[in-house]
Structure formats: C-alpha cells, structure tokens
C-alpha cells in the first residue's frame, strides 16, 4: 500500500522525501507515452489494412481462387444429335392429313425423300408384292422407301424389294385398276425380276403401270379415275451380294 510521505522538516528533507514520488511519476509518464505510441501505431496499422482491403490503395492483381467463380458459371445445355434431328424434321415436315391406323392416329407427312430412293411423283410401278400394301401404313414416302431398303437388306437374293409405291393422297384414297380399296398411307414393297437395276428412267427397262396424268379417253372409260396418278413410286437398286453382306454386318443382322 502507498503511504503519503511526511512533508514536515527542512526543505532538503522535503525534496529528498518527494524524490521517489517524482521518479515514480516520471516513469509512469514515460510508460503512458510509450503506450500511446504503441496504440497509435496499432490504429494506423489497422487503418492501413482496412483501406487496403476495402478502400483506396487496394492491392491490384490479387490471386483469385478458381473455386470462387464456379457458382457464377452457367453451362449451356447440350442438345443430343437425335433431339436436334427430330427438331429439324418437325420444323420442315408438313402434315398432309391425319388418318386412323388400326385405332391409332397417324399423321401423313410431306417430307423430303432421299435421292437414293429415286422418287417419282404421280407414278405407279409394277412388280410382284413382297410386302402387301393394304394396311401396311407408313407416314411418308421416305419411310416407305426406308422399309424397302430394310427388306432388301434382310432378303438378300430372295426377291429383295427394289420397288416401293406409297399412297399419300389427302383424299384418303389412291385409285388403281383393281378391286381393292387403297387408302392413304399404304406402302407397297415390290420386286421386278426383269428390271435392269438402272435408276435412270430414260434408259431403264423399268415397268410402269401409270404415270403423270390419266389420258382423257382413259378417264372416259374409268369414270372414277382422278386426273393425276395419286401414287408416289421409286426404286432401290439391288446391291451386289458383297455389298449386301457388308451392310448386314454393319447392321448386326
């Protein structure tokens, strides 16, 4: 405990008695000054840090953590080739008519026919039926041709399909000179044994039933015949056996 010094006595005695107190006060003052300088230095250092982080003087070219940008990255969804193809087909297809096919609705489509189907509009080609057309519905001429190609691949040399004939008339009926009722969507797959396998109609021996417009005298006899042949026909030249074998291997047949 601190005790007040006795201030009585001579001046020298009083000075001597007060000296320890003076020394104590000096030491306390020096210590307080040093503490203030340390506090000031600490405050200045803190201010410099805050300014560097949030205000002016912020360091440039700070390292960026790549993980911090992941949440801001938006990946563009990829579209599969199949979906893109289906989208393209839907955008370019035109619905001719919708029919009932054994209880299901079938849209008859006007789509581009592949060149290797050698399509011939308003034509009906002859041939022995290898797939009966009545009730064999296909949505488009391209689909009918594809069925002919598939039959040819599977049949090999056993009467492969080389003729396809498709009904796409919006009236619902495709007229022919027989007793059957041919309706829209019917796809006939045929085989012409004597055809020379030449797709060039101008030079080929292809047997054609009807093509183009029915003559006026023909329509005089056949009163129900339309003005134009309502069918679409084409050919699929038969590949060599070596080519057929390769196609079978690729298809896994």
Secondary structure, DSSP 4 states (H G I P E B T S, - for coil): ---PPP--S-HHHHHHHHHHHHHHHHHHHHHHHHHHHHHHHHHHHHHHHHHHHHSTTPPSS----GGGGGGG--PPPP--HHHHHHHHHHHH-EEEEEEEETTEEEEEEE-PPPGGG--EESEEE--EEEE--TT-B-SSHHHHHHHHHHHHHHHTTSS---EEEEE--TTSB---SSSS--BTTBEEEEE-TT--S---TTT----EEEESBPPHHHHHHSTT--SB--EEEEE-PPPPHHHHHHHHHHHT-
